[in-house]
Amino acid sequence: MGKKGKGKGKVVNPAVAAAEARRKQLVEKADALAAAASQEEQRQAAYEREKTMTNHAWVAERESLRRSKHVLRAKEAQLGKLRDEAEGEVSVQKQKLKHLLLEQRETYVRARYDDVVRVCAAAATHHY
């Protein structure tokens, strides 16, 4: 019989060793794919957060623009109303000025007529 003792090593079946090496390769590849998938999920989550933030910013800017347009339309309407009021006031003042000028001219003409009548009356009383 053979001696028992410290053996030189295990006898390994080459098919089992090849299968074990293939399994190790597949496990390493699976770990690498899992790490890559994890990184991709993190990138996707970061992208989704950025997309959400950008969308919220866009919505806020669009709302701000809508409010600004509303304020602008209100101010344009107010400006138009003030312009119309100013034009009306200018028209009224022009009309008043026209009447004052006519009244002044009429007063001047009357005064001049009265002066001419007085001068003629005075001349008539001195000549006869």
C-alpha positions as a Markdown table, in Angstrom:
| # | Residue | x | y | z |
|---|---|---|---|---|
| 1 | Met | 0.0 | 0.0 | 0.0 |
| 2 | Gly | 0.9 | 3.5 | -0.5 |
| 3 | Lys | 2.2 | 5.8 | 2.1 |
| 4 | Lys | 0.1 | 8.4 | 3.5 |
| 5 | Gly | 1.8 | 11.6 | 4.0 |
| 6 | Lys | 2.2 | 14.9 | 2.8 |
| 7 | Gly | 1.1 | 14.8 | -0.8 |
| 8 | Lys | 2.6 | 16.6 | -3.6 |
| 9 | Gly | -0.6 | 18.3 | -4.5 |
| 10 | Lys | -4.1 | 17.7 | -5.6 |
| 11 | Val | -4.8 | 16.1 | -8.8 |
| 12 | Val | -7.0 | 18.4 | -10.8 |
| 13 | Asn | -9.1 | 17.4 | -13.6 |
| 14 | Pro | -8.4 | 19.7 | -16.6 |
| 15 | Ala | -12.1 | 20.0 | -17.5 |
| 16 | Val | -12.9 | 21.1 | -14.0 |
| 17 | Ala | -10.0 | 23.6 | -14.0 |
| 18 | Ala | -11.2 | 25.0 | -17.4 |
| 19 | Ala | -14.7 | 25.3 | -16.1 |
| 20 | Glu | -13.5 | 27.0 | -12.9 |
| 21 | Ala | -11.4 | 29.5 | -14.9 |
| 22 | Arg | -14.4 | 30.2 | -17.2 |
| 23 | Arg | -16.6 | 30.7 | -14.2 |
| 24 | Lys | -14.1 | 33.1 | -12.7 |
| 25 | Gln | -14.0 | 35.0 | -16.0 |
| 26 | Leu | -17.8 | 35.2 | -16.1 |
| 27 | Val | -17.9 | 36.4 | -12.5 |
| 28 | Glu | -15.4 | 39.1 | -13.2 |
| 29 | Lys | -17.3 | 40.1 | -16.3 |
| 30 | Ala | -20.6 | 40.1 | -14.4 |
| 31 | Asp | -19.0 | 42.3 | -11.7 |
| 32 | Ala | -17.7 | 44.7 | -14.3 |
| 33 | Leu | -21.1 | 44.8 | -16.0 |
| 34 | Ala | -22.7 | 45.4 | -12.6 |
| 35 | Ala | -20.3 | 48.3 | -11.9 |
| 36 | Ala | -20.9 | 49.7 | -15.4 |
| 37 | Ala | -24.7 | 49.4 | -14.9 |
| 38 | Ser | -24.4 | 51.1 | -11.5 |
| 39 | Gln | -22.4 | 54.0 | -13.0 |
| 40 | Glu | -25.0 | 54.2 | -15.8 |
| 41 | Glu | -27.8 | 54.4 | -13.3 |
| 42 | Gln | -26.0 | 57.1 | -11.4 |
| 43 | Arg | -25.5 | 59.1 | -14.7 |
| 44 | Gln | -29.1 | 58.5 | -15.6 |
| 45 | Ala | -30.2 | 59.7 | -12.1 |
| 46 | Ala | -28.0 | 62.8 | -12.5 |
| 47 | Tyr | -29.4 | 63.5 | -15.9 |
| 48 | Glu | -33.0 | 63.2 | -14.6 |
| 49 | Arg | -32.2 | 65.6 | -11.8 |
| 50 | Glu | -30.7 | 68.1 | -14.2 |
| 51 | Lys | -33.6 | 67.6 | -16.6 |
| 52 | Thr | -36.1 | 68.2 | -13.8 |
| 53 | Met | -34.2 | 71.3 | -12.6 |
| 54 | Thr | -34.0 | 72.7 | -16.1 |
| 55 | Asn | -37.7 | 72.0 | -16.6 |
| 56 | His | -38.6 | 73.8 | -13.3 |
| 57 | Ala | -36.4 | 76.7 | -14.3 |
| 58 | Trp | -38.0 | 76.9 | -17.8 |
| 59 | Val | -41.5 | 76.8 | -16.2 |
| 60 | Ala | -40.5 | 79.6 | -13.8 |
| 61 | Glu | -39.1 | 81.7 | -16.6 |
| 62 | Arg | -42.1 | 81.1 | -18.8 |
| 63 | Glu | -44.4 | 82.2 | -15.9 |
| 64 | Ser | -42.1 | 85.3 | -15.3 |
| 65 | Leu | -42.4 | 86.2 | -19.0 |
| 66 | Arg | -46.1 | 85.8 | -18.9 |
| 67 | Arg | -46.4 | 88.1 | -15.9 |
| 68 | Ser | -44.0 | 90.6 | -17.6 |
| 69 | Lys | -46.1 | 90.6 | -20.7 |
| 70 | His | -49.2 | 91.2 | -18.6 |
| 71 | Val | -47.6 | 94.1 | -16.9 |
| 72 | Leu | -46.4 | 95.5 | -20.2 |
| 73 | Arg | -49.9 | 95.2 | -21.7 |
| 74 | Ala | -51.3 | 97.0 | -18.6 |
| 75 | Lys | -48.8 | 99.8 | -18.9 |
| 76 | Glu | -49.4 | 100.1 | -22.7 |
| 77 | Ala | -53.1 | 100.4 | -22.0 |
| 78 | Gln | -52.5 | 103.0 | -19.3 |
| 79 | Leu | -50.1 | 104.9 | -21.6 |
| 80 | Gly | -52.8 | 104.9 | -24.4 |
| 81 | Lys | -55.4 | 106.2 | -21.9 |
| 82 | Leu | -53.0 | 108.9 | -20.7 |
| 83 | Arg | -52.2 | 109.8 | -24.3 |
| 84 | Asp | -55.9 | 110.1 | -25.1 |
| 85 | Glu | -56.5 | 112.3 | -22.0 |
| 86 | Ala | -53.5 | 114.5 | -22.9 |
| 87 | Glu | -54.7 | 114.9 | -26.5 |
| 88 | Gly | -58.2 | 115.8 | -25.2 |
| 89 | Glu | -56.7 | 118.3 | -22.8 |
| 90 | Val | -54.6 | 119.8 | -25.6 |
| 91 | Ser | -57.6 | 120.1 | -27.8 |
| 92 | Val | -59.6 | 121.8 | -25.0 |
| 93 | Gln | -56.7 | 124.2 | -24.3 |
| 94 | Lys | -56.4 | 125.0 | -28.1 |
| 95 | Gln | -60.1 | 125.7 | -28.2 |
| 96 | Lys | -59.8 | 128.0 | -25.2 |
| 97 | Leu | -56.8 | 129.8 | -26.7 |
| 98 | Lys | -58.7 | 130.2 | -30.0 |
| 99 | His | -61.7 | 131.8 | -28.1 |
| 100 | Leu | -59.4 | 134.0 | -26.1 |
| 101 | Leu | -57.6 | 135.2 | -29.2 |
| 102 | Leu | -61.0 | 135.9 | -30.9 |
| 103 | Glu | -62.2 | 137.7 | -27.8 |
| 104 | Gln | -58.9 | 139.8 | -27.7 |
| 105 | Arg | -59.2 | 140.6 | -31.4 |
| 106 | Glu | -62.8 | 141.6 | -30.9 |
| 107 | Thr | -62.0 | 143.8 | -27.9 |
| 108 | Tyr | -59.1 | 145.4 | -29.9 |
| 109 | Val | -61.4 | 146.1 | -32.8 |
| 110 | Arg | -64.1 | 147.6 | -30.5 |
| 111 | Ala | -61.6 | 149.7 | -28.8 |
| 112 | Arg | -60.1 | 150.9 | -32.1 |
| 113 | Tyr | -63.6 | 151.5 | -33.4 |
| 114 | Asp | -64.5 | 153.5 | -30.3 |
| 115 | Asp | -61.2 | 155.5 | -30.7 |
| 116 | Val | -62.0 | 156.2 | -34.4 |
| 117 | Val | -65.6 | 157.3 | -33.5 |
| 118 | Arg | -64.2 | 159.6 | -30.8 |
| 119 | Val | -61.6 | 161.1 | -33.1 |
| 120 | Cys | -64.2 | 161.6 | -35.8 |
| 121 | Ala | -66.6 | 163.1 | -33.3 |
| 122 | Ala | -63.9 | 165.4 | -31.9 |
| 123 | Ala | -62.9 | 166.3 | -35.4 |
| 124 | Ala | -66.5 | 167.0 | -36.3 |
| 125 | Thr | -67.0 | 169.3 | -33.3 |
| 126 | His | -63.8 | 171.3 | -34.1 |
| 127 | His | -64.5 | 171.8 | -37.7 |
| 128 | Tyr | -68.0 | 173.3 | -37.4 |
